[in-house]
């Protein structure tokens, strides 16, 4: 069930980004590019937060590296040092 929920979230996010890009493209290419950069930054920050990483720093990784940044955030292991201190 959890994997089905993750797939639904990924599809919804893809539709949101595609729709936002198409909508903002009418105002200029720069608006659409900025929208995508911010969206990838937010995605990286959320992934980093779930892995107990610095979400502020990972926002900029996603902002500047876009899809590569998301792949890096997904590949990075959770920060076990912070989870051990929390327990």
N, C-alpha and C positions, 0 to 999 in steps of 0.2 A: 504493500500500500504506500509506503514511504517513497519508493522509487516512482510510482505512478504520480504522486503529488509533485515530486521534483520535475518530472517530465512536463506536467501541466504548467508549472511555474516557468520553466524554460521556454515553452511554446508561447505562453502569454507575454513573456518578456520580449521574445523575438517579434511578435506581432506589434507590441508597443513601440519597439525601436524602429521597425519598418514603417509603421504608420506615421510616427513622429518625423522620420526622415523625409518621407514623401510630402507630408504637410509642410514642413519647414523649407523644403526645396523651392517652393514657390516664392519665398522671400529672399532667396539667394543661397548659393552653395555654402557660404560660410556659416549660416545659421544651422544648416543640416549637419555640417561637420562638427560644429561646436556641440550640438545636441548629442551626437554619437560619442564624442570624447567624454562628455560629462556622464553619459549613460554607462559607458565602460568603466569609468572611474567609480561610480556608485556600485556597480556589480562587484568590482574587485574589493571595495571597502566592506561590502556585506560578507563576501566570502572570507576575507581576513578576520572579520569580527567573529564569525562562527568558529574560526581556528585559533582564537585568542592571540591574534597578531595585531599590529598597529594599523588600524583602519585608515588613519589620516595619511600615512605614508603609502599604503597600498592604493589609496584613491589616486594619487599622482602616478603610480605605476600603471594603473589602468587608463588614466587620462592620456598619458603620453604613448603607451605601447598598445593600447586597445586590445585586440583579440589575443595578442601574445601575452599581455599582462594578465588577462583572465586565465589563460592556460598556466601561467606561472603561479598564480594564486591557488588554482585548483591542485597543482602538483606539490605545492609546499605542504610539509607535514604540520600538524597542529603543534602549537607551542606548549609542550608538556610541562615546562617549568612553571608557567602561570597556572595551569590546571592543578598541579600538585600543591601550590600555595593556597589555592582557593578552598581545598578540602581540609 
